[in-house]
Amino acid sequence: MIATTPRGFRKATFLYSGALNVAFLNSPGAAA
């Protein structure tokens, strides 16, 4: 995803960080 506007960039960053958080929480070692 390429964001060309500050608002789009902020939204992309939010979605990306959210995806990373979900992946981390769903990872086998998250509960360690």
N, C-alpha and C positions, 0 to 999 in steps of 0.2 A: 504494500500500500504506500502510495506516494502522496504526501500532504503538501499542498502548495500555499495554504493559508494558515495563519496562527491558530485559528479555531480548529481547522482540520487536523493540524499537527497535534494539538492538545487532545483531541478525540482519539486519534490514532495511538498516541502514547498511553492514554487511559485504557483503551481496549487491549493494547499489547501487554501492559503491566498486569491487567486483569487476567489475561490468558496465562501469563507466567505464574501468577498466584494460584490459579486453578490447577495448573500442571504440577506445581510444587505440592499443593495440598493432596493431590491424587497420587503422588509418587509413593512408592513402598516405604521409603525411609523418612517420610514426613513426620511420622509419629514417634520417631526415635528421640 
